[in-house]
Amino acid sequence: MNLQARKLELVQMILNTDRPNLLEKVSQILKQEKEADWWDELPFCVQESVKKGMEQAKRGETRPHSEVMKEVRLRYGI
C-alpha cells in the first residue's frame, strides 16, 4: 500500500468513528509529531559528528574561524 492510499484509509477511519476519546488521541499524536525536535530528524551519523565536535570544544580543541578560512583559501586558491 502506498503512502497516499494509507492516508486515505486513515482519513476514512477517522470519518467513520464516533469516539471522541479516539479522535483526541489521534489529535495528540499529530500535535506531538508536529512539535518533534529537529535533532531527532538528523541522521545518526550527523548527530554523532555534532556530539564529537561539542566534546572537542569542551576540551578546548578549537580553532578560530579566521584561521580555518585562511587555510581553506590557501588550499583551494580562493
mmCIF file of the N, C-alpha and C atoms, coordinates in Angstrom:
data_MODEL
# 
_entry.id   MODEL 
# 
loop_
_atom_site.group_PDB 
_atom_site.id 
_atom_site.type_symbol 
_atom_site.label_atom_id 
_atom_site.label_alt_id 
_atom_site.label_comp_id 
_atom_site.label_asym_id 
_atom_site.label_entity_id 
_atom_site.label_seq_id 
_atom_site.pdbx_PDB_ins_code 
_atom_site.Cartn_x 
_atom_site.Cartn_y 
_atom_site.Cartn_z 
_atom_site.occupancy 
_atom_site.B_iso_or_equiv 
_atom_site.pdbx_formal_charge 
_atom_site.auth_seq_id 
_atom_site.auth_comp_id 
_atom_site.auth_asym_id 
_atom_site.auth_atom_id 
_atom_site.pdbx_PDB_model_num 
ATOM 1   N N  . MET A 1 1  ? 0.862   -1.180 0.000  1.00 0.00 ? 1  MET A N  1 
ATOM 2   C CA . MET A 1 1  ? 0.000   0.000  0.000  1.00 0.00 ? 1  MET A CA 1 
ATOM 3   C C  . MET A 1 1  ? 0.902   1.235  0.000  1.00 0.00 ? 1  MET A C  1 
ATOM 4   N N  . ASN A 1 2  ? 0.649   2.150  -0.920 1.00 0.00 ? 2  ASN A N  1 
ATOM 5   C CA . ASN A 1 2  ? 1.470   3.350  -0.959 1.00 0.00 ? 2  ASN A CA 1 
ATOM 6   C C  . ASN A 1 2  ? 1.012   4.365  0.089  1.00 0.00 ? 2  ASN A C  1 
ATOM 7   N N  . LEU A 1 3  ? 1.808   5.388  0.257  1.00 0.00 ? 3  LEU A N  1 
ATOM 8   C CA . LEU A 1 3  ? 1.547   6.376  1.302  1.00 0.00 ? 3  LEU A CA 1 
ATOM 9   C C  . LEU A 1 3  ? 0.206   7.078  1.121  1.00 0.00 ? 3  LEU A C  1 
ATOM 10  N N  . GLN A 1 4  ? -0.098  7.471  -0.096 1.00 0.00 ? 4  GLN A N  1 
ATOM 11  C CA . GLN A 1 4  ? -1.362  8.179  -0.348 1.00 0.00 ? 4  GLN A CA 1 
ATOM 12  C C  . GLN A 1 4  ? -2.562  7.293  -0.016 1.00 0.00 ? 4  GLN A C  1 
ATOM 13  N N  . ALA A 1 5  ? -2.497  6.049  -0.378 1.00 0.00 ? 5  ALA A N  1 
ATOM 14  C CA . ALA A 1 5  ? -3.594  5.120  -0.086 1.00 0.00 ? 5  ALA A CA 1 
ATOM 15  C C  . ALA A 1 5  ? -3.738  4.932  1.423  1.00 0.00 ? 5  ALA A C  1 
ATOM 16  N N  . ARG A 1 6  ? -2.623  4.857  2.126  1.00 0.00 ? 6  ARG A N  1 
ATOM 17  C CA . ARG A 1 6  ? -2.665  4.708  3.586  1.00 0.00 ? 6  ARG A CA 1 
ATOM 18  C C  . ARG A 1 6  ? -3.301  5.933  4.238  1.00 0.00 ? 6  ARG A C  1 
ATOM 19  N N  . LYS A 1 7  ? -2.947  7.108  3.755  1.00 0.00 ? 7  LYS A N  1 
ATOM 20  C CA . LYS A 1 7  ? -3.551  8.346  4.277  1.00 0.00 ? 7  LYS A CA 1 
ATOM 21  C C  . LYS A 1 7  ? -5.061  8.335  4.086  1.00 0.00 ? 7  LYS A C  1 
ATOM 22  N N  . LEU A 1 8  ? -5.482  7.959  2.897  1.00 0.00 ? 8  LEU A N  1 
ATOM 23  C CA . LEU A 1 8  ? -6.921  7.919  2.612  1.00 0.00 ? 8  LEU A CA 1 
ATOM 24  C C  . LEU A 1 8  ? -7.633  6.913  3.508  1.00 0.00 ? 8  LEU A C  1 
ATOM 25  N N  . GLU A 1 9  ? -6.988  5.789  3.748  1.00 0.00 ? 9  GLU A N  1 
ATOM 26  C CA . GLU A 1 9  ? -7.566  4.774  4.629  1.00 0.00 ? 9  GLU A CA 1 
ATOM 27  C C  . GLU A 1 9  ? -7.729  5.334  6.046  1.00 0.00 ? 9  GLU A C  1 
ATOM 28  N N  . LEU A 1 10 ? -6.712  6.032  6.528  1.00 0.00 ? 10 LEU A N  1 
ATOM 29  C CA . LEU A 1 10 ? -6.780  6.620  7.872  1.00 0.00 ? 10 LEU A CA 1 
ATOM 30  C C  . LEU A 1 10 ? -7.850  7.710  7.953  1.00 0.00 ? 10 LEU A C  1 
ATOM 31  N N  . VAL A 1 11 ? -7.951  8.531  6.921  1.00 0.00 ? 11 VAL A N  1 
ATOM 32  C CA . VAL A 1 11 ? -8.991  9.565  6.890  1.00 0.00 ? 11 VAL A CA 1 
ATOM 33  C C  . VAL A 1 11 ? -10.370 8.924  6.956  1.00 0.00 ? 11 VAL A C  1 
ATOM 34  N N  . GLN A 1 12 ? -10.558 7.866  6.204  1.00 0.00 ? 12 GLN A N  1 
ATOM 35  C CA . GLN A 1 12 ? -11.845 7.173  6.213  1.00 0.00 ? 12 GLN A CA 1 
ATOM 36  C C  . GLN A 1 12 ? -12.161 6.612  7.601  1.00 0.00 ? 12 GLN A C  1 
ATOM 37  N N  . MET A 1 13 ? -11.148 6.047  8.259  1.00 0.00 ? 13 MET A N  1 
ATOM 38  C CA . MET A 1 13 ? -11.354 5.503  9.601  1.00 0.00 ? 13 MET A CA 1 
ATOM 39  C C  . MET A 1 13 ? -11.733 6.615  10.581 1.00 0.00 ? 13 MET A C  1 
ATOM 40  N N  . ILE A 1 14 ? -11.083 7.775  10.444 1.00 0.00 ? 14 ILE A N  1 
ATOM 41  C CA . ILE A 1 14 ? -11.392 8.912  11.320 1.00 0.00 ? 14 ILE A CA 1 
ATOM 42  C C  . ILE A 1 14 ? -12.816 9.394  11.071 1.00 0.00 ? 14 ILE A C  1 
ATOM 43  N N  . LEU A 1 15 ? -13.191 9.497  9.802  1.00 0.00 ? 15 LEU A N  1 
ATOM 44  C CA . LEU A 1 15 ? -14.545 9.954  9.468  1.00 0.00 ? 15 LEU A CA 1 
ATOM 45  C C  . LEU A 1 15 ? -15.620 8.993  9.961  1.00 0.00 ? 15 LEU A C  1 
ATOM 46  N N  . ASN A 1 16 ? -15.298 7.725  10.047 1.00 0.00 ? 16 ASN A N  1 
ATOM 47  C CA . ASN A 1 16 ? -16.284 6.720  10.445 1.00 0.00 ? 16 ASN A CA 1 
ATOM 48  C C  . ASN A 1 16 ? -16.397 6.515  11.952 1.00 0.00 ? 16 ASN A C  1 
ATOM 49  N N  . THR A 1 17 ? -15.518 7.130  12.725 1.00 0.00 ? 17 THR A N  1 
ATOM 50  C CA . THR A 1 17 ? -15.586 6.912  14.168 1.00 0.00 ? 17 THR A CA 1 
ATOM 51  C C  . THR A 1 17 ? -16.465 7.954  14.852 1.00 0.00 ? 17 THR A C  1 
ATOM 52  N N  . ASP A 1 18 ? -17.129 7.500  15.898 1.00 0.00 ? 18 ASP A N  1 
ATOM 53  C CA . ASP A 1 18 ? -17.941 8.393  16.732 1.00 0.00 ? 18 ASP A CA 1 
ATOM 54  C C  . ASP A 1 18 ? -17.365 8.458  18.144 1.00 0.00 ? 18 ASP A C  1 
ATOM 55  N N  . ARG A 1 19 ? -16.107 8.059  18.284 1.00 0.00 ? 19 ARG A N  1 
ATOM 56  C CA . ARG A 1 19 ? -15.488 8.002  19.603 1.00 0.00 ? 19 ARG A CA 1 
ATOM 57  C C  . ARG A 1 19 ? -14.621 9.240  19.846 1.00 0.00 ? 19 ARG A C  1 
ATOM 58  N N  . PRO A 1 20 ? -15.103 10.196 20.649 1.00 0.00 ? 20 PRO A N  1 
ATOM 59  C CA . PRO A 1 20 ? -14.348 11.425 20.918 1.00 0.00 ? 20 PRO A CA 1 
ATOM 60  C C  . PRO A 1 20 ? -12.968 11.159 21.527 1.00 0.00 ? 20 PRO A C  1 
ATOM 61  N N  . ASN A 1 21 ? -12.864 10.147 22.389 1.00 0.00 ? 21 ASN A N  1 
ATOM 62  C CA . ASN A 1 21 ? -11.569 9.848  23.001 1.00 0.00 ? 21 ASN A CA 1 
ATOM 63  C C  . ASN A 1 21 ? -10.544 9.414  21.961 1.00 0.00 ? 21 ASN A C  1 
ATOM 64  N N  . LEU A 1 22 ? -10.980 8.637  21.019 1.00 0.00 ? 22 LEU A N  1 
ATOM 65  C CA . LEU A 1 22 ? -10.087 8.190  19.957 1.00 0.00 ? 22 LEU A CA 1 
ATOM 66  C C  . LEU A 1 22 ? -9.630  9.372  19.104 1.00 0.00 ? 22 LEU A C  1 
ATOM 67  N N  . LEU A 1 23 ? -10.569 10.255 18.783 1.00 0.00 ? 23 LEU A N  1 
ATOM 68  C CA . LEU A 1 23 ? -10.220 11.430 17.996 1.00 0.00 ? 23 LEU A CA 1 
ATOM 69  C C  . LEU A 1 23 ? -9.226  12.324 18.745 1.00 0.00 ? 23 LEU A C  1 
ATOM 70  N N  . GLU A 1 24 ? -9.406  12.423 20.051 1.00 0.00 ? 24 GLU A N  1 
ATOM 71  C CA . GLU A 1 24 ? -8.472  13.215 20.865 1.00 0.00 ? 24 GLU A CA 1 
ATOM 72  C C  . GLU A 1 24 ? -7.081  12.586 20.846 1.00 0.00 ? 24 GLU A C  1 
ATOM 73  N N  . LYS A 1 25 ? -7.009  11.268 20.937 1.00 0.00 ? 25 LYS A N  1 
ATOM 74  C CA . LYS A 1 25 ? -5.716  10.579 20.880 1.00 0.00 ? 25 LYS A CA 1 
ATOM 75  C C  . LYS A 1 25 ? -5.018  10.824 19.539 1.00 0.00 ? 25 LYS A C  1 
ATOM 76  N N  . VAL A 1 26 ? -5.771  10.720 18.466 1.00 0.00 ? 26 VAL A N  1 
ATOM 77  C CA . VAL A 1 26 ? -5.205  10.962 17.141 1.00 0.00 ? 26 VAL A CA 1 
ATOM 78  C C  . VAL A 1 26 ? -4.698  12.401 17.051 1.00 0.00 ? 26 VAL A C  1 
ATOM 79  N N  . SER A 1 27 ? -5.478  13.328 17.556 1.00 0.00 ? 27 SER A N  1 
ATOM 80  C CA . SER A 1 27 ? -5.089  14.729 17.554 1.00 0.00 ? 27 SER A CA 1 
ATOM 81  C C  . SER A 1 27 ? -3.788  14.948 18.328 1.00 0.00 ? 27 SER A C  1 
ATOM 82  N N  . GLN A 1 28 ? -3.677  14.336 19.494 1.00 0.00 ? 28 GLN A N  1 
ATOM 83  C CA . GLN A 1 28 ? -2.465  14.472 20.307 1.00 0.00 ? 28 GLN A CA 1 
ATOM 84  C C  . GLN A 1 28 ? -1.247  13.887 19.608 1.00 0.00 ? 28 GLN A C  1 
ATOM 85  N N  . ILE A 1 29 ? -1.417  12.752 18.978 1.00 0.00 ? 29 ILE A N  1 
ATOM 86  C CA . ILE A 1 29 ? -0.304  12.125 18.247 1.00 0.00 ? 29 ILE A CA 1 
ATOM 87  C C  . ILE A 1 29 ? 0.186   13.058 17.145 1.00 0.00 ? 29 ILE A C  1 
ATOM 88  N N  . LEU A 1 30 ? -0.735  13.617 16.396 1.00 0.00 ? 30 LEU A N  1 
ATOM 89  C CA . LEU A 1 30 ? -0.353  14.502 15.300 1.00 0.00 ? 30 LEU A CA 1 
ATOM 90  C C  . LEU A 1 30 ? 0.300   15.787 15.815 1.00 0.00 ? 30 LEU A C  1 
ATOM 91  N N  . LYS A 1 31 ? -0.183  16.324 16.928 1.00 0.00 ? 31 LYS A N  1 
ATOM 92  C CA . LYS A 1 31 ? 0.431   17.520 17.515 1.00 0.00 ? 31 LYS A CA 1 
ATOM 93  C C  . LYS A 1 31 ? 1.853   17.230 17.990 1.00 0.00 ? 31 LYS A C  1 
ATOM 94  N N  . GLN A 1 32 ? 2.050   16.084 18.626 1.00 0.00 ? 32 GLN A N  1 
ATOM 95  C CA . GLN A 1 32 ? 3.386   15.717 19.099 1.00 0.00 ? 32 GLN A CA 1 
ATOM 96  C C  . GLN A 1 32 ? 4.341   15.573 17.928 1.00 0.00 ? 32 GLN A C  1 
ATOM 97  N N  . GLU A 1 33 ? 3.872   14.975 16.871 1.00 0.00 ? 33 GLU A N  1 
ATOM 98  C CA . GLU A 1 33 ? 4.706   14.780 15.687 1.00 0.00 ? 33 GLU A CA 1 
ATOM 99  C C  . GLU A 1 33 ? 5.099   16.124 15.093 1.00 0.00 ? 33 GLU A C  1 
ATOM 100 N N  . LYS A 1 34 ? 4.171   17.055 15.095 1.00 0.00 ? 34 LYS A N  1 
ATOM 101 C CA . LYS A 1 34 ? 4.425   18.383 14.546 1.00 0.00 ? 34 LYS A CA 1 
ATOM 102 C C  . LYS A 1 34 ? 5.472   19.123 15.380 1.00 0.00 ? 34 LYS A C  1 
ATOM 103 N N  . GLU A 1 35 ? 5.507   18.845 16.670 1.00 0.00 ? 35 GLU A N  1 
ATOM 104 C CA . GLU A 1 35 ? 6.427   19.519 17.580 1.00 0.00 ? 35 GLU A CA 1 
ATOM 105 C C  . GLU A 1 35 ? 7.733   18.749 17.753 1.00 0.00 ? 35 GLU A C  1 
ATOM 106 N N  . ALA A 1 36 ? 7.987   17.781 16.896 1.00 0.00 ? 36 ALA A N  1 
ATOM 107 C CA . ALA A 1 36 ? 9.189   16.955 17.019 1.00 0.00 ? 36 ALA A CA 1 
ATOM 108 C C  . ALA A 1 36 ? 10.438  17.821 16.959 1.00 0.00 ? 36 ALA A C  1 
ATOM 109 N N  . ASP A 1 37 ? 11.413  17.458 17.737 1.00 0.00 ? 37 ASP A N  1 
ATOM 110 C CA . ASP A 1 37 ? 12.670  18.173 17.792 1.00 0.00 ? 37 ASP A CA 1 
ATOM 111 C C  . ASP A 1 37 ? 13.459  17.938 16.506 1.00 0.00 ? 37 ASP A C  1 
ATOM 112 N N  . TRP A 1 38 ? 14.006  18.996 15.933 1.00 0.00 ? 38 TRP A N  1 
ATOM 113 C CA . TRP A 1 38 ? 14.767  18.877 14.696 1.00 0.00 ? 38 TRP A CA 1 
ATOM 114 C C  . TRP A 1 38 ? 15.952  17.930 14.871 1.00 0.00 ? 38 TRP A C  1 
ATOM 115 N N  . TRP A 1 39 ? 16.495  17.862 16.079 1.00 0.00 ? 39 TRP A N  1 
ATOM 116 C CA . TRP A 1 39 ? 17.631  16.989 16.345 1.00 0.00 ? 39 TRP A CA 1 
ATOM 117 C C  . TRP A 1 39 ? 17.292  15.536 16.004 1.00 0.00 ? 39 TRP A C  1 
ATOM 118 N N  . ASP A 1 40 ? 16.096  15.127 16.368 1.00 0.00 ? 40 ASP A N  1 
ATOM 119 C CA . ASP A 1 40 ? 15.679  13.748 16.124 1.00 0.00 ? 40 ASP A CA 1 
ATOM 120 C C  . ASP A 1 40 ? 15.535  13.434 14.640 1.00 0.00 ? 40 ASP A C  1 
ATOM 121 N N  . GLU A 1 41 ? 15.417  14.458 13.822 1.00 0.00 ? 41 GLU A N  1 
ATOM 122 C CA . GLU A 1 41 ? 15.267  14.271 12.387 1.00 0.00 ? 41 GLU A CA 1 
ATOM 123 C C  . GLU A 1 41 ? 16.617  14.108 11.683 1.00 0.00 ? 41 GLU A C  1 
ATOM 124 N N  . LEU A 1 42 ? 17.710  14.454 12.376 1.00 0.00 ? 42 LEU A N  1 
ATOM 125 C CA . LEU A 1 42 ? 19.036  14.334 11.772 1.00 0.00 ? 42 LEU A CA 1 
ATOM 126 C C  . LEU A 1 42 ? 19.458  12.875 11.693 1.00 0.00 ? 42 LEU A C  1 
ATOM 127 N N  . PRO A 1 43 ? 20.191  12.511 10.648 1.00 0.00 ? 43 PRO A N  1 
ATOM 128 C CA . PRO A 1 43 ? 20.721  11.145 10.584 1.00 0.00 ? 43 PRO A CA 1 
ATOM 129 C C  . PRO A 1 43 ? 21.662  10.884 11.764 1.00 0.00 ? 43 PRO A C  1 
ATOM 130 N N  . PHE A 1 44 ? 21.725  9.640  12.179 1.00 0.00 ? 44 PHE A N  1 
ATOM 131 C CA . PHE A 1 44 ? 22.552  9.263  13.330 1.00 0.00 ? 44 PHE A CA 1 
ATOM 132 C C  . PHE A 1 44 ? 24.001  9.696  13.149 1.00 0.00 ? 44 PHE A C  1 
ATOM 133 N N  . CYS A 1 45 ? 24.549  9.537  11.925 1.00 0.00 ? 45 CYS A N  1 
ATOM 134 C CA . CYS A 1 45 ? 25.950  9.893  11.694 1.00 0.00 ? 45 CYS A CA 1 
ATOM 135 C C  . CYS A 1 45 ? 26.178  11.394 11.896 1.00 0.00 ? 45 CYS A C  1 
ATOM 136 N N  . VAL A 1 46 ? 25.199  12.220 11.556 1.00 0.00 ? 46 VAL A N  1 
ATOM 137 C CA . VAL A 1 46 ? 25.316  13.667 11.758 1.00 0.00 ? 46 VAL A CA 1 
ATOM 138 C C  . VAL A 1 46 ? 25.248  13.984 13.255 1.00 0.00 ? 46 VAL A C  1 
ATOM 139 N N  . GLN A 1 47 ? 24.336  13.335 13.971 1.00 0.00 ? 47 GLN A N  1 
ATOM 140 C CA . GLN A 1 47 ? 24.248  13.537 15.421 1.00 0.00 ? 47 GLN A CA 1 
ATOM 141 C C  . GLN A 1 47 ? 25.575  13.193 16.091 1.00 0.00 ? 47 GLN A C  1 
ATOM 142 N N  . GLU A 1 48 ? 26.169  12.077 15.684 1.00 0.00 ? 48 GLU A N  1 
ATOM 143 C CA . GLU A 1 48 ? 27.441  11.659 16.266 1.00 0.00 ? 48 GLU A CA 1 
ATOM 144 C C  . GLU A 1 48 ? 28.548  12.659 15.959 1.00 0.00 ? 48 GLU A C  1 
ATOM 145 N N  . SER A 1 49 ? 28.558  13.195 14.762 1.00 0.00 ? 49 SER A N  1 
ATOM 146 C CA . SER A 1 49 ? 29.559  14.180 14.376 1.00 0.00 ? 49 SER A CA 1 
ATOM 147 C C  . SER A 1 49 ? 29.423  15.460 15.197 1.00 0.00 ? 49 SER A C  1 
ATOM 148 N N  . VAL A 1 50 ? 28.199  15.902 15.391 1.00 0.00 ? 50 VAL A N  1 
ATOM 149 C CA . VAL A 1 50 ? 27.960  17.099 16.200 1.00 0.00 ? 50 VAL A CA 1 
ATOM 150 C C  . VAL A 1 50 ? 28.385  16.855 17.654 1.00 0.00 ? 50 VAL A C  1 
ATOM 151 N N  . LYS A 1 51 ? 28.028  15.695 18.190 1.00 0.00 ? 51 LYS A N  1 
ATOM 152 C CA . LYS A 1 51 ? 28.423  15.361 19.568 1.00 0.00 ? 51 LYS A CA 1 
ATOM 153 C C  . LYS A 1 51 ? 29.937  15.354 19.711 1.00 0.00 ? 51 LYS A C  1 
ATOM 154 N N  . LYS A 1 52 ? 30.616  14.787 18.722 1.00 0.00 ? 52 LYS A N  1 
ATOM 155 C CA . LYS A 1 52 ? 32.079  14.747 18.746 1.00 0.00 ? 52 LYS A CA 1 
ATOM 156 C C  . LYS A 1 52 ? 32.639  16.168 18.759 1.00 0.00 ? 52 LYS A C  1 
ATOM 157 N N  . GLY A 1 53 ? 32.098  17.032 17.922 1.00 0.00 ? 53 GLY A N  1 
ATOM 158 C CA . GLY A 1 53 ? 32.532  18.425 17.872 1.00 0.00 ? 53 GLY A CA 1 
ATOM 159 C C  . GLY A 1 53 ? 32.284  19.159 19.183 1.00 0.00 ? 53 GLY A C  1 
ATOM 160 N N  . MET A 1 54 ? 31.165  18.880 19.810 1.00 0.00 ? 54 MET A N  1 
ATOM 161 C CA . MET A 1 54 ? 30.847  19.513 21.104 1.00 0.00 ? 54 MET A CA 1 
ATOM 162 C C  . MET A 1 54 ? 31.855  19.080 22.175 1.00 0.00 ? 54 MET A C  1 
ATOM 163 N N  . GLU A 1 55 ? 32.201  17.802 22.168 1.00 0.00 ? 55 GLU A N  1 
ATOM 164 C CA . GLU A 1 55 ? 33.186  17.298 23.131 1.00 0.00 ? 55 GLU A CA 1 
ATOM 165 C C  . GLU A 1 55 ? 34.559  17.927 22.882 1.00 0.00 ? 55 GLU A C  1 
ATOM 166 N N  . GLN A 1 56 ? 34.930  18.055 21.620 1.00 0.00 ? 56 GLN A N  1 
ATOM 167 C CA . GLN A 1 56 ? 36.200  18.690 21.291 1.00 0.00 ? 56 GLN A CA 1 
ATOM 168 C C  . GLN A 1 56 ? 36.210  20.140 21.770 1.00 0.00 ? 56 GLN A C  1 
ATOM 169 N N  . ALA A 1 57 ? 35.108  20.838 21.597 1.00 0.00 ? 57 ALA A N  1 
ATOM 170 C CA . ALA A 1 57 ? 35.018  22.232 22.041 1.00 0.00 ? 57 ALA A CA 1 
ATOM 171 C C  . ALA A 1 57 ? 35.139  22.323 23.562 1.00 0.00 ? 57 ALA A C  1 
ATOM 172 N N  . LYS A 1 58 ? 34.511  21.393 24.280 1.00 0.00 ? 58 LYS A N  1 
ATOM 173 C CA . LYS A 1 58 ? 34.610  21.387 25.745 1.00 0.00 ? 58 LYS A CA 1 
ATOM 174 C C  . LYS A 1 58 ? 36.048  21.214 26.208 1.00 0.00 ? 58 LYS A C  1 
ATOM 175 N N  . ARG A 1 59 ? 36.830  20.442 25.430 1.00 0.00 ? 59 ARG A N  1 
ATOM 176 C CA . ARG A 1 59 ? 38.231  20.206 25.783 1.00 0.00 ? 59 ARG A CA 1 
ATOM 177 C C  . ARG A 1 59 ? 39.149  21.319 25.279 1.00 0.00 ? 59 ARG A C  1 
ATOM 178 N N  . GLY A 1 60 ? 38.564  22.325 24.644 1.00 0.00 ? 60 GLY A N  1 
ATOM 179 C CA . GLY A 1 60 ? 39.361  23.443 24.139 1.00 0.00 ? 60 GLY A CA 1 
ATOM 180 C C  . GLY A 1 60 ? 40.048  23.162 22.818 1.00 0.00 ? 60 GLY A C  1 
ATOM 181 N N  . GLU A 1 61 ? 39.632  22.117 22.138 1.00 0.00 ? 61 GLU A N  1 
ATOM 182 C CA . GLU A 1 61 ? 40.238  21.740 20.861 1.00 0.00 ? 61 GLU A CA 1 
ATOM 183 C C  . GLU A 1 61 ? 39.529  22.469 19.717 1.00 0.00 ? 61 GLU A C  1 
ATOM 184 N N  . THR A 1 62 ? 39.681  23.781 19.694 1.00 0.00 ? 62 THR A N  1 
ATOM 185 C CA . THR A 1 62 ? 39.023  24.594 18.673 1.00 0.00 ? 62 THR A CA 1 
ATOM 186 C C  . THR A 1 62 ? 40.054  25.468 17.974 1.00 0.00 ? 62 THR A C  1 
ATOM 187 N N  . ARG A 1 63 ? 39.659  25.991 16.840 1.00 0.00 ? 63 ARG A N  1 
ATOM 188 C CA . ARG A 1 63 ? 40.497  26.926 16.090 1.00 0.00 ? 63 ARG A CA 1 
ATOM 189 C C  . ARG A 1 63 ? 39.630  28.114 15.699 1.00 0.00 ? 63 ARG A C  1 
ATOM 190 N N  . PRO A 1 64 ? 40.220  29.307 15.670 1.00 0.00 ? 64 PRO A N  1 
ATOM 191 C CA . PRO A 1 64 ? 39.446  30.481 15.247 1.00 0.00 ? 64 PRO A CA 1 
ATOM 192 C C  . PRO A 1 64 ? 38.978  30.357 13.800 1.00 0.00 ? 64 PRO A C  1 
ATOM 193 N N  . HIS A 1 65 ? 37.821  30.896 13.544 1.00 0.00 ? 65 HIS A N  1 
ATOM 194 C CA . HIS A 1 65 ? 37.241  30.872 12.201 1.00 0.00 ? 65 HIS A CA 1 
ATOM 195 C C  . HIS A 1 65 ? 38.199  31.468 11.181 1.00 0.00 ? 65 HIS A C  1 
ATOM 196 N N  . SER A 1 66 ? 38.823  32.587 11.533 1.00 0.00 ? 66 SER A N  1 
ATOM 197 C CA . SER A 1 66 ? 39.736  33.252 10.597 1.00 0.00 ? 66 SER A CA 1 
ATOM 198 C C  . SER A 1 66 ? 40.896  32.338 10.200 1.00 0.00 ? 66 SER A C  1 
ATOM 199 N N  . GLU A 1 67 ? 41.388  31.549 11.133 1.00 0.00 ? 67 GLU A N  1 
ATOM 200 C CA . GLU A 1 67 ? 42.485  30.613 10.850 1.00 0.00 ? 67 GLU A CA 1 
ATOM 201 C C  . GLU A 1 67 ? 42.034  29.516 9.883  1.00 0.00 ? 67 GLU A C  1 
ATOM 202 N N  . VAL A 1 68 ? 40.853  28.987 10.117 1.00 0.00 ? 68 VAL A N  1 
ATOM 203 C CA . VAL A 1 68 ? 40.321  27.941 9.249  1.00 0.00 ? 68 VAL A CA 1 
ATOM 204 C C  . VAL A 1 68 ? 40.087  28.500 7.843  1.00 0.00 ? 68 VAL A C  1 
ATOM 205 N N  . MET A 1 69 ? 39.526  29.687 7.753  1.00 0.00 ? 69 MET A N  1 
ATOM 206 C CA . MET A 1 69 ? 39.253  30.289 6.453  1.00 0.00 ? 69 MET A CA 1 
ATOM 207 C C  . MET A 1 69 ? 40.545  30.583 5.697  1.00 0.00 ? 69 MET A C  1 
ATOM 208 N N  . LYS A 1 70 ? 41.570  31.013 6.403  1.00 0.00 ? 70 LYS A N  1 
ATOM 209 C CA . LYS A 1 70 ? 42.865  31.259 5.769  1.00 0.00 ? 70 LYS A CA 1 
ATOM 210 C C  . LYS A 1 70 ? 43.398  29.961 5.158  1.00 0.00 ? 70 LYS A C  1 
ATOM 211 N N  . GLU A 1 71 ? 43.287  28.862 5.901  1.00 0.00 ? 71 GLU A N  1 
ATOM 212 C CA . GLU A 1 71 ? 43.741  27.564 5.401  1.00 0.00 ? 71 GLU A CA 1 
ATOM 213 C C  . GLU A 1 71 ? 42.930  27.128 4.176  1.00 0.00 ? 71 GLU A C  1 
ATOM 214 N N  . VAL A 1 72 ? 41.624  27.336 4.207  1.00 0.00 ? 72 VAL A N  1 
ATOM 215 C CA . VAL A 1 72 ? 40.769  26.967 3.078  1.00 0.00 ? 72 VAL A CA 1 
ATOM 216 C C  . VAL A 1 72 ? 41.130  27.784 1.853  1.00 0.00 ? 72 VAL A C  1 
ATOM 217 N N  . ARG A 1 73 ? 41.350  29.083 2.032  1.00 0.00 ? 73 ARG A N  1 
ATOM 218 C CA . ARG A 1 73 ? 41.710  29.949 0.886  1.00 0.00 ? 73 ARG A CA 1 
ATOM 219 C C  . ARG A 1 73 ? 43.027  29.506 0.263  1.00 0.00 ? 73 ARG A C  1 
ATOM 220 N N  . LEU A 1 74 ? 44.007  29.172 1.091  1.00 0.00 ? 74 LEU A N  1 
ATOM 221 C CA . LEU A 1 74 ? 45.295  28.717 0.578  1.00 0.00 ? 74 LEU A CA 1 
ATOM 222 C C  . LEU A 1 74 ? 45.157  27.377 -0.148 1.00 0.00 ? 74 LEU A C  1 
ATOM 223 N N  . ARG A 1 75 ? 44.413  26.462 0.449  1.00 0.00 ? 75 ARG A N  1 
ATOM 224 C CA . ARG A 1 75 ? 44.246  25.126 -0.126 1.00 0.00 ? 75 ARG A CA 1 
ATOM 225 C C  . ARG A 1 75 ? 43.519  25.155 -1.470 1.00 0.00 ? 75 ARG A C  1 
ATOM 226 N N  . TYR A 1 76 ? 42.489  25.985 -1.596 1.00 0.00 ? 76 TYR A N  1 
ATOM 227 C CA . TYR A 1 76 ? 41.657  25.981 -2.780 1.00 0.00 ? 76 TYR A CA 1 
ATOM 228 C C  . TYR A 1 76 ? 41.882  27.196 -3.692 1.00 0.00 ? 76 TYR A C  1 
ATOM 229 N N  . GLY A 1 77 ? 42.870  28.030 -3.346 1.00 0.00 ? 77 GLY A N  1 
ATOM 230 C CA . GLY A 1 77 ? 43.211  29.177 -4.187 1.00 0.00 ? 77 GLY A CA 1 
ATOM 231 C C  . GLY A 1 77 ? 42.093  30.183 -4.354 1.00 0.00 ? 77 GLY A C  1 
ATOM 232 N N  . ILE A 1 78 ? 41.379  30.419 -3.283 1.00 0.00 ? 78 ILE A N  1 
ATOM 233 C CA . ILE A 1 78 ? 40.284  31.401 -3.358 1.00 0.00 ? 78 ILE A CA 1 
ATOM 234 C C  . ILE A 1 78 ? 40.579  32.611 -2.500 1.00 0.00 ? 78 ILE A C  1 
# 
